[in-house]
Amino acid sequence: MIEEKDIIQILYRAIDDLNLQLPPEQRLEKSAETVLFGEGGRLDSLGLVTFIVAAEQKVTEVAGITLTLADEKAMSRRNSPFRTVGTLAEYIGERLAEDGNG
């Protein structure tokens, strides 16, 4: 069972990978409150896609679970799960629970 604190750590590893590709002024802080996309976010749409792919890969590496985050379930939500690191962690937890992995 993967707890939310473990999911946050997985996302921090994805942030580390992404930050290697970003200029210093665009790098993401490792915090649940870090805004990823939208008002106050540091990622453009391509950066967000890159981060989502990195997060999916890290979940697979750490937990051995293949998860697709950018799908119709995510896109149809009223509030984007990609707004902050914390909202993405919650969403990943929900998806893992739905799939019997949480």
MILUM-978111 format. One record per residue (C-alpha): x, y, z; residue number from 1. Coordinates in nm, 2 decimals. Example, Ala and Ser with C-alpha at 12.3 -4.5 7.8 and 13.67 -1.06 7.14 Angstrom:
# MILUM-978111
x|y|z|k
1.23|-0.45|0.78|1 $
1.37|-0.11|0.71|2 $
//
This chain:
# MILUM-978111
x|y|z|k
0.00|0.00|0.00|1 $
0.14|0.34|-0.10|2 $
0.06|0.63|0.14|3 $
0.03|0.99|0.03|4 $
0.36|1.08|0.19|5 $
0.52|0.81|-0.03|6 $
0.35|0.95|-0.34|7 $
0.48|1.30|-0.25|8 $
0.83|1.16|-0.24|9 $
0.78|1.00|-0.58|10 $
0.67|1.33|-0.71|11 $
0.98|1.50|-0.56|12 $
1.20|1.26|-0.75|13 $
1.01|1.36|-1.07|14 $
1.07|1.72|-0.98|15 $
1.44|1.65|-0.94|16 $
1.45|1.50|-1.29|17 $
1.26|1.79|-1.44|18 $
1.46|2.05|-1.27|19 $
1.77|1.92|-1.44|20 $
1.61|2.03|-1.77|21 $
1.48|2.37|-1.66|22 $
1.66|2.71|-1.63|23 $
1.71|2.81|-1.26|24 $
1.42|3.06|-1.27|25 $
1.17|2.79|-1.37|26 $
1.28|2.52|-1.14|27 $
1.01|2.37|-0.91|28 $
1.03|2.37|-0.53|29 $
0.98|2.04|-0.36|30 $
0.66|2.13|-0.16|31 $
0.30|2.00|-0.17|32 $
0.19|2.36|-0.22|33 $
0.41|2.41|-0.53|34 $
0.18|2.53|-0.82|35 $
0.26|2.33|-1.13|36 $
0.02|2.48|-1.38|37 $
-0.21|2.77|-1.42|38 $
-0.20|3.10|-1.24|39 $
0.13|3.12|-1.04|40 $
0.26|2.80|-1.20|41 $
0.60|2.77|-1.35|42 $
0.53|2.51|-1.61|43 $
0.39|2.57|-1.95|44 $
0.18|2.30|-2.12|45 $
0.49|2.12|-2.25|46 $
0.66|2.14|-1.91|47 $
0.34|1.99|-1.75|48 $
0.33|1.70|-1.99|49 $
0.70|1.63|-1.93|50 $
0.64|1.64|-1.56|51 $
0.34|1.41|-1.58|52 $
0.54|1.16|-1.79|53 $
0.82|1.17|-1.53|54 $
0.57|1.12|-1.25|55 $
0.42|0.82|-1.43|56 $
0.77|0.67|-1.48|57 $
0.86|0.72|-1.11|58 $
0.54|0.55|-0.99|59 $
0.63|0.26|-1.21|60 $
0.99|0.25|-1.09|61 $
0.91|0.28|-0.72|62 $
0.58|0.09|-0.70|63 $
0.58|-0.13|-1.00|64 $
0.25|0.01|-1.11|65 $
0.17|0.14|-1.45|66 $
-0.05|0.45|-1.42|67 $
-0.18|0.69|-1.69|68 $
-0.24|1.03|-1.53|69 $
-0.35|1.24|-1.82|70 $
-0.66|1.07|-1.93|71 $
-1.03|1.15|-1.95|72 $
-1.08|1.10|-1.58|73 $
-0.83|1.37|-1.50|74 $
-0.95|1.61|-1.77|75 $
-1.31|1.58|-1.69|76 $
-1.27|1.69|-1.32|77 $
-1.39|2.03|-1.22|78 $
-1.07|2.11|-1.04|79 $
-0.75|2.00|-1.22|80 $
-0.55|1.74|-1.04|81 $
-0.24|1.90|-1.20|82 $
-0.27|2.23|-1.02|83 $
-0.02|2.16|-0.74|84 $
0.21|1.88|-0.62|85 $
-0.04|1.81|-0.34|86 $
-0.34|1.78|-0.57|87 $
-0.15|1.55|-0.80|88 $
-0.05|1.33|-0.51|89 $
-0.41|1.31|-0.39|90 $
-0.52|1.22|-0.74|91 $
-0.25|0.95|-0.78|92 $
-0.37|0.81|-0.44|93 $
-0.73|0.80|-0.56|94 $
-0.63|0.63|-0.89|95 $
-0.42|0.37|-0.70|96 $
-0.71|0.30|-0.46|97 $
-0.95|0.26|-0.75|98 $
-0.71|0.01|-0.91|99 $
-0.67|-0.18|-0.58|100 $
-0.31|-0.06|-0.54|101 $
-0.36|0.21|-0.28|102 $
//
